[in-house]
Amino acid sequence: MTTSENSVHTTGELPVAIVGAGPAGLSAARALKRLGIPYVQFERHSDVGGIWDLDNPGTPMYRSAHFISSRDKSGFYGFPMPKDFADYPSREQILRYTRMFADEFGLRDAIHFNAPVTAVEQGPDEVWRVRTATGETLARAVVCASGVTWDPLTPTVQGTFDGEIMHSVEYVDPSLFRGRRVLVVGLGNSGADIACDAAGNADAAFISARRGYHFVPKHTFGMPSDQTEWLPIWAERLSYTVIRPVIIGDVSRWGLKRPDHRLFESHPLLNTQLLHHLQHGDVIAKPGVAHFDGGEVVFTDGSRERVDLILFATGYRMSIPYAPDDYFPWKGGRPQLYLNAFSRERHNLFGLGYLETNSSAYTLFDRIAHLITQYLDDQRHRPERARRFEALIRADHPDLSGGINFVGSDRHAAYIEVRAYKKYLRKLQKRMDWTEPSPGMFDAIRAERRDKGVLDISG
């Protein structure tokens, strides 16, 4: 379905091009479809699902992965996860849910599978040229929704190491650890998960962390702990102060550092299973890595450990390799976008998913996609209002921190506080006289799909 320039200009309006058919790309597709905005979607893999599909080349996902936000907080707008899913759904459940979503709203028809985008470029006429291995498509706009956990970030360590070194993006199955002495470097949620896998399979397991982190239990009083977003930040911190000594305790007893920041100033760890393994000696906590020395790793406290495998769970760059670097300003490997979504440098270039936050992502994807599509619709029908929003893209610099002093690391260069973000979006929508997401707003797409005789499998 690639087109030549002549054929596009004779057949009508140029489509919007979406790069990626993971959760963010599917959210963008549904929002465009609702407003009848023509679009075309490119996916390098053979099916939808993004990182949740282990068969998708380069995915960072591993078999034991689960969502770190709870089922009832994590679904797409107007399409809740099934009640028979676990409180914290498994990788397989999230993949199944994502595919149910694509089927429920008839999103597969516009997707070109096995079509990796190699380049996007905007001409002097502001028309976008989207190139794949099979040709070029012209578009009025580009939505980059190709994911943020594909380009691994591995630190440089002095010395030489005789064993195997890998990044967590390559990790899939705990059988990798059997018969080996394993060091996991990095204490994000993936690092904690993988250390737990090592605890049950390796001959010896260690985890190295340069700083301390706040551990938050996944359940409090039998309910998922992320059900308190309605509370202000100060109240959440107060409740954590009360709960922590009872449920978590002093993590320094098991070799971890105490946090050097307040709760929410960095991403907390929702993994008390790691504390269980630390308490039982199945995992040994170590400080930061100083250097390698043959078959040993030397840590910043002078201690040494002999290991066979080092796995760096040290994060990712939010790369967009198919777009020229100067189409976005970059900070800490993160594109700097207006509202984490709109390029200030290029007209009609958007990013969906290029944010980190203290909340679930999917409903945020929907909110952002709703904003993008209303702006695109205004370009067609209300150009004066579209120009007013373009002035905001150029000059508006809102504070989306919610008063939180985020840790000054690269990871936090695109971090937002979810309450502050949602509040600002509501303010902006009112200012622009745009609608907010509302119940039933996607029912017409469902009805259209069912009128075509497509079986409803959403339950």
C-alpha positions as CSV (number, residue, x, y, z in Angstrom):
1,M,0.0,0.0,0.0
2,T,2.9,2.4,-0.6
3,T,2.1,5.2,-3.0
4,S,3.8,7.5,-5.4
5,E,3.5,11.3,-4.8
6,N,1.3,11.8,-7.9
7,S,-1.2,9.2,-6.9
8,V,-1.6,10.6,-3.4
9,H,-2.3,14.1,-4.6
10,T,-4.9,12.9,-7.0
11,T,-6.7,10.6,-4.6
12,G,-7.3,13.0,-1.8
13,E,-6.1,13.7,1.7
14,L,-2.7,12.3,2.8
15,P,-2.9,9.8,5.6
16,V,-1.3,10.0,9.0
17,A,1.5,7.5,9.4
18,I,1.8,5.5,12.6
19,V,5.2,3.8,13.3
20,G,4.6,0.7,15.5
21,A,1.6,-1.5,16.4
22,G,2.3,-2.0,20.1
23,P,0.0,-0.6,22.7
24,A,0.9,3.1,22.0
25,G,0.5,2.7,18.2
26,L,-2.9,0.9,18.7
27,S,-4.1,3.7,20.9
28,A,-3.2,6.3,18.2
29,A,-4.9,4.2,15.6
30,R,-8.2,4.0,17.5
31,A,-8.2,7.7,18.2
32,L,-7.6,8.5,14.5
33,K,-10.2,6.0,13.4
34,R,-12.8,7.6,15.8
35,L,-12.5,11.0,14.1
36,G,-12.4,9.5,10.6
37,I,-8.8,10.7,10.0
38,P,-7.2,8.6,7.3
39,Y,-4.1,6.8,8.5
40,V,-1.7,4.0,7.7
41,Q,0.3,2.0,10.3
42,F,3.6,0.2,9.9
43,E,4.8,-2.7,12.2
44,R,8.1,-4.4,11.7
45,H,6.8,-7.6,13.3
46,S,4.2,-10.1,12.0
47,D,1.5,-9.3,14.6
48,V,0.4,-6.6,17.1
49,G,1.6,-6.6,20.7
50,G,4.9,-4.8,20.8
51,I,7.3,-5.8,23.5
52,W,4.8,-8.2,25.1
53,D,5.4,-10.7,22.2
54,L,8.5,-12.8,22.9
55,D,8.7,-13.6,19.2
56,N,9.1,-9.9,18.3
57,P,12.9,-9.6,17.5
58,G,14.7,-7.4,20.1
59,T,11.9,-7.3,22.7
60,P,13.2,-6.8,26.2
61,M,10.5,-9.0,27.7
62,Y,11.2,-12.2,29.6
63,R,9.0,-15.1,30.5
64,S,8.4,-14.3,34.1
65,A,7.4,-10.6,33.5
66,H,4.3,-9.1,34.9
67,F,2.7,-5.7,34.7
68,I,3.9,-3.4,37.5
69,S,0.6,-1.5,37.5
70,S,-2.6,-3.4,38.5
71,R,-5.2,-4.8,36.2
72,D,-8.0,-2.3,37.0
73,K,-5.7,0.7,36.6
74,S,-4.0,-0.3,33.4
75,G,-6.4,-0.8,30.6
76,F,-7.2,1.2,27.5
77,Y,-9.9,3.8,28.0
78,G,-13.3,2.2,27.7
79,F,-11.8,-1.3,27.4
80,P,-11.0,-2.6,30.8
81,M,-8.9,-5.7,31.3
82,P,-10.9,-8.9,31.9
83,K,-11.8,-9.5,35.5
84,D,-10.3,-13.0,35.4
85,F,-6.8,-11.6,34.8
86,A,-4.5,-11.5,37.8
87,D,-4.2,-8.4,39.9
88,Y,-0.9,-7.8,38.2
89,P,-1.3,-9.5,34.8
90,S,1.3,-11.7,33.3
91,R,3.1,-11.1,30.1
92,E,0.9,-13.6,28.3
93,Q,-2.3,-11.9,29.6
94,I,-1.1,-8.5,28.5
95,L,-0.3,-9.8,25.0
96,R,-3.7,-11.4,24.7
97,Y,-5.4,-8.3,26.0
98,T,-3.5,-6.1,23.5
99,R,-4.6,-8.3,20.6
100,M,-8.2,-8.4,21.9
101,F,-8.1,-4.6,21.8
102,A,-6.9,-4.5,18.2
103,D,-9.6,-7.0,17.2
104,E,-12.4,-5.3,19.1
105,F,-11.9,-2.0,17.3
106,G,-10.9,-3.4,13.9
107,L,-7.4,-2.0,13.9
108,R,-5.6,-4.7,12.0
109,D,-7.0,-3.6,8.6
110,A,-4.7,-0.5,8.4
111,I,-1.5,-2.2,9.6
112,H,1.3,-3.2,7.3
113,F,3.0,-6.1,9.0
114,N,6.6,-7.1,8.4
115,A,7.2,-3.5,7.3
116,P,10.0,-1.9,9.4
117,V,10.3,1.9,8.8
118,T,13.8,2.8,7.8
119,A,13.4,6.5,7.6
120,V,11.0,9.4,7.9
121,E,11.8,12.7,6.3
122,Q,9.8,16.0,5.9
123,G,10.2,17.9,2.7
124,P,10.0,21.7,2.2
125,D,6.3,21.2,1.4
126,E,5.9,19.7,4.9
127,V,4.8,16.4,3.4
128,W,6.3,13.4,5.2
129,R,8.0,10.6,3.3
130,V,7.9,7.3,5.2
131,R,10.3,4.7,3.8
132,T,10.2,1.0,4.3
133,A,11.9,-1.9,2.6
134,T,9.1,-2.1,0.1
135,G,8.7,1.5,-0.9
136,E,7.8,5.1,0.2
137,T,4.5,6.4,1.6
138,L,3.6,10.1,1.7
139,A,1.9,11.3,4.9
140,R,0.6,14.5,6.4
141,A,1.9,13.6,9.8
142,V,4.0,11.0,11.6
143,V,3.2,9.4,15.0
144,C,6.3,7.7,16.4
145,A,5.0,4.9,18.6
146,S,7.8,2.4,18.2
147,G,8.6,1.8,21.8
148,V,11.2,3.0,24.3
149,T,12.9,-0.3,25.5
150,W,14.7,-1.5,22.4
151,D,18.1,0.4,22.5
152,P,20.0,-1.0,25.6
153,L,22.2,1.3,27.7
154,T,25.3,-0.6,28.9
155,P,27.8,1.3,31.1
156,T,31.5,1.2,30.5
157,V,33.4,-0.6,33.3
158,Q,37.2,-0.6,33.7
159,G,39.2,-3.8,33.5
160,T,38.6,-7.1,31.8
161,F,36.1,-9.8,32.6
162,D,36.7,-13.5,31.7
163,G,33.0,-14.5,31.8
164,E,29.9,-13.6,29.8
165,I,28.4,-10.1,29.8
166,M,24.9,-9.4,28.5
167,H,22.2,-6.8,28.8
168,S,18.7,-7.5,30.1
169,V,17.3,-6.9,26.6
170,E,18.7,-10.3,25.7
171,Y,17.3,-12.2,28.8
172,V,14.3,-14.5,28.2
173,D,14.4,-17.5,30.5
174,P,15.8,-18.4,33.9
175,S,17.4,-21.6,32.5
176,L,20.2,-19.2,31.5
177,F,21.4,-19.1,35.1
178,R,21.6,-22.8,36.0
179,G,25.0,-23.9,37.2
180,R,26.4,-20.3,37.1
181,R,27.3,-17.5,39.5
182,V,25.3,-14.5,38.4
183,L,25.6,-10.8,39.0
184,V,22.7,-8.5,38.0
185,V,23.7,-4.9,37.8
186,G,20.9,-2.4,38.2
187,L,17.9,-2.2,40.6
188,G,15.0,-1.1,38.4
189,N,11.9,-3.3,38.3
190,S,13.4,-5.5,35.6
191,G,16.6,-5.9,37.5
192,A,14.7,-6.9,40.6
193,D,12.6,-9.4,38.6
194,I,15.6,-11.0,37.0
195,A,17.5,-11.2,40.3
196,C,14.5,-13.2,41.6
197,D,14.8,-15.5,38.6
198,A,18.5,-16.0,39.4
199,A,17.8,-16.6,43.0
200,G,15.8,-19.8,42.2
201,N,18.2,-21.1,39.5
202,A,21.8,-19.9,39.8
203,D,24.5,-21.4,42.0
204,A,24.9,-18.0,43.5
205,A,23.1,-14.7,42.7
206,F,24.2,-11.1,43.4
207,I,22.6,-7.8,42.7
208,S,24.6,-4.5,42.4
209,A,23.0,-1.1,43.0
210,R,24.7,2.3,43.2
211,R,21.8,3.8,45.2
212,G,18.9,2.8,47.4
213,Y,15.3,2.6,46.3
214,H,11.9,2.7,48.0
215,F,10.2,-0.7,48.0
216,V,6.4,-0.5,47.7
217,P,4.3,-3.7,48.4
218,K,2.1,-4.7,45.5
219,H,-0.8,-5.2,47.9
220,T,-1.8,-3.2,50.9
221,F,-4.7,-4.6,53.0
222,G,-5.3,-7.1,50.3
223,M,-5.7,-4.6,47.5
224,P,-3.3,-3.5,44.8
225,S,-1.2,-0.6,46.1
226,D,-1.7,1.6,43.1
227,Q,-5.3,2.2,43.9
228,T,-4.4,5.4,45.8
229,E,-3.8,7.8,42.9
230,W,-6.8,9.8,44.0
231,L,-4.8,10.8,47.1
232,P,-2.5,13.8,46.9
233,I,1.2,13.1,46.9
234,W,1.7,14.2,50.5
235,A,-1.0,11.7,51.7
236,E,0.5,8.8,49.7
237,R,3.9,9.6,51.3
238,L,2.3,9.7,54.7
239,S,0.6,6.4,54.3
240,Y,3.9,4.9,53.0
241,T,5.7,6.2,56.1
242,V,3.2,4.4,58.3
243,I,3.2,1.2,56.3
244,R,6.9,0.9,55.5
245,P,8.2,-0.1,59.0
246,V,5.5,-2.7,59.3
247,I,5.6,-4.3,55.9
248,I,9.0,-3.5,54.4
249,G,11.3,-2.8,57.4
250,D,14.9,-1.5,57.1
251,V,16.3,-2.8,53.8
252,S,19.8,-2.0,54.9
253,R,19.7,-5.1,57.1
254,W,19.9,-7.2,53.9
255,G,22.7,-5.2,52.3
256,L,20.8,-2.6,50.3
257,K,21.4,1.1,50.6
258,R,18.8,3.3,52.2
259,P,17.1,5.6,49.6
260,D,18.8,9.0,49.3
261,H,15.6,10.6,47.9
262,R,11.9,10.8,48.9
263,L,9.2,8.5,47.7
264,F,8.3,9.2,44.0
265,E,11.4,11.2,43.3
266,S,12.6,8.1,41.5
267,H,10.6,5.1,40.3
268,P,9.8,2.9,43.4
269,L,10.3,-0.9,43.3
270,L,7.1,-3.0,43.4
271,N,8.9,-6.2,44.2
272,T,8.9,-7.4,47.8
273,Q,9.8,-10.9,46.4
274,L,13.4,-9.6,46.1
275,L,13.3,-8.8,49.8
276,H,12.2,-12.3,50.5
277,H,15.2,-13.7,48.6
278,L,17.6,-11.2,50.3
279,Q,16.2,-12.2,53.7
280,H,16.9,-15.9,52.9
281,G,20.4,-15.4,51.4
282,D,19.2,-16.5,47.9
283,V,20.4,-13.1,46.6
284,I,23.3,-11.1,48.0
285,A,23.2,-7.3,47.7
286,K,26.4,-5.5,46.6
287,P,27.2,-1.8,46.1
288,G,28.2,-0.3,42.7
289,V,30.7,-2.0,40.4
290,A,34.2,-0.5,40.6
291,H,36.0,-2.6,38.0
292,F,36.5,-6.1,36.6
293,D,39.5,-8.2,37.5
294,G,39.5,-11.4,35.3
295,G,37.0,-13.8,36.8
296,E,36.1,-11.4,39.6
297,V,34.0,-8.2,40.0
298,V,35.4,-5.6,42.4
299,F,32.8,-3.4,44.1
300,T,33.0,0.2,45.4
301,D,33.4,-1.0,49.0
302,G,36.5,-3.1,48.0
303,S,34.7,-6.5,48.2
304,R,35.1,-9.0,45.4
305,E,32.9,-11.8,44.0
306,R,33.7,-14.5,41.5
307,V,31.0,-14.7,38.9
308,D,30.4,-16.4,35.5
309,L,27.7,-14.1,34.1
310,I,27.1,-10.4,34.4
311,L,23.7,-9.1,33.3
312,F,23.3,-5.3,33.0
313,A,19.7,-4.3,33.8
314,T,20.7,-0.6,33.3
315,G,18.0,0.7,31.1
316,Y,17.5,2.0,27.6
317,R,17.7,5.0,25.4
318,M,14.4,6.2,23.9
319,S,15.9,6.0,20.4
320,I,13.9,6.9,17.3
321,P,16.5,5.5,14.8
322,Y,14.4,6.2,11.7
323,A,14.1,10.0,12.3
324,P,17.0,12.4,11.9
325,D,18.4,13.4,15.3
326,D,17.8,17.1,14.8
327,Y,14.0,16.5,14.5
328,F,14.0,16.3,18.3
329,P,16.2,17.8,21.0
330,W,17.6,15.1,23.1
331,K,18.5,15.0,26.8
332,G,19.7,11.9,28.6
333,G,18.7,9.7,25.6
334,R,15.2,11.0,25.8
335,P,13.4,13.2,23.2
336,Q,12.3,16.5,24.6
337,L,8.7,17.0,23.4
338,Y,5.9,19.4,24.3
339,L,3.7,17.5,26.7
340,N,6.0,14.5,25.9
341,A,4.2,14.2,22.6
342,F,4.6,17.1,20.2
343,S,7.8,18.0,18.4
344,R,8.7,21.7,18.6
345,E,11.1,21.4,15.7
346,R,8.9,19.7,13.1
347,H,5.3,20.3,12.1
348,N,3.1,17.2,12.6
349,L,5.7,15.0,14.2
350,F,4.5,13.3,17.3
351,G,5.7,10.8,19.8
352,L,3.4,8.5,21.8
353,G,4.9,6.6,24.7
354,Y,8.0,8.7,25.3
355,L,7.4,9.3,28.9
356,E,7.9,7.7,32.3
357,T,5.5,8.3,35.1
358,N,4.3,7.1,38.5
359,S,1.2,5.5,37.0
360,S,-0.1,3.1,34.4
361,A,0.6,4.0,30.8
362,Y,-2.3,2.8,28.6
363,T,-4.9,5.3,29.7
364,L,-2.2,8.0,29.3
365,F,-1.6,6.9,25.8
366,D,-5.3,7.3,25.1
367,R,-5.3,10.8,26.6
368,I,-2.4,11.9,24.5
369,A,-3.7,10.3,21.4
370,H,-7.0,12.1,21.9
371,L,-5.1,15.4,22.1
372,I,-3.1,14.7,19.0
373,T,-6.1,13.7,16.9
374,Q,-8.2,16.7,18.0
375,Y,-5.3,18.9,16.8
376,L,-5.1,17.1,13.5
377,D,-8.8,17.3,13.1
378,D,-8.6,21.1,13.7
379,Q,-6.1,21.4,10.9
380,R,-8.8,20.1,8.5
381,H,-11.9,21.8,9.9
382,R,-10.8,24.6,12.3
383,P,-7.4,25.9,11.1
384,E,-7.5,29.0,13.3
385,R,-7.8,26.9,16.5
386,A,-5.0,24.6,15.2
387,R,-2.8,27.7,14.8
388,R,-3.5,28.7,18.4
389,F,-2.3,25.3,19.5
390,E,0.8,25.5,17.3
391,A,1.7,28.7,19.2
392,L,1.5,26.7,22.5
393,I,3.7,23.9,21.0
394,R,6.4,26.6,20.3
395,A,6.2,28.6,23.5
396,D,4.4,26.7,26.3
397,H,6.7,25.1,28.9
398,P,4.5,23.7,31.7
399,D,5.8,22.2,34.9
400,L,4.6,18.6,34.9
401,S,6.6,17.6,38.0
402,G,3.7,18.1,40.5
403,G,6.2,19.7,42.8
404,I,8.4,16.5,42.9
405,N,12.1,17.0,42.8
406,F,13.0,14.1,40.6
407,V,16.4,12.4,40.8
408,G,18.8,14.1,38.4
409,S,19.5,11.0,36.3
410,D,19.1,10.5,32.5
411,R,16.1,8.3,33.2
412,H,14.2,11.2,34.7
413,A,14.7,13.5,31.7
414,A,11.2,12.6,30.4
415,Y,9.6,11.9,33.8
416,I,6.2,13.4,34.7
417,E,3.9,13.2,37.7
418,V,0.6,11.7,36.6
419,R,-1.7,14.0,38.6
420,A,0.0,17.1,37.4
421,Y,0.0,15.8,33.8
422,K,-3.7,14.9,33.8
423,K,-4.5,18.2,35.5
424,Y,-2.7,20.2,32.8
425,L,-4.3,18.2,30.0
426,R,-7.7,19.0,31.4
427,K,-6.8,22.7,31.6
428,L,-5.4,22.7,28.1
429,Q,-8.5,20.9,26.6
430,K,-10.7,23.5,28.3
431,R,-8.5,26.3,26.9
432,M,-8.7,24.9,23.4
433,D,-12.4,24.0,23.7
434,W,-11.5,20.4,23.0
435,T,-13.4,17.5,24.5
436,E,-12.1,15.3,27.3
437,P,-12.2,11.5,26.9
438,S,-15.8,10.4,27.8
439,P,-17.6,7.0,28.4
440,G,-18.8,5.5,25.1
441,M,-16.7,7.7,22.9
442,F,-15.5,4.6,20.9
443,D,-18.8,2.8,20.7
444,A,-19.3,3.8,17.1
445,I,-16.2,2.0,16.1
446,R,-17.3,-1.1,17.9
447,A,-20.8,-0.9,16.2
448,E,-19.2,-0.4,12.8
449,R,-17.1,-3.5,13.3
450,R,-20.0,-5.6,14.5
451,D,-22.2,-4.4,11.6
452,K,-19.6,-5.9,9.3
453,G,-20.2,-9.3,11.0
454,V,-17.0,-9.5,13.0
455,L,-17.2,-11.7,16.0
456,D,-16.9,-9.9,19.4
457,I,-14.2,-11.7,21.4
458,S,-13.6,-9.2,24.1
459,G,-15.8,-10.9,26.7
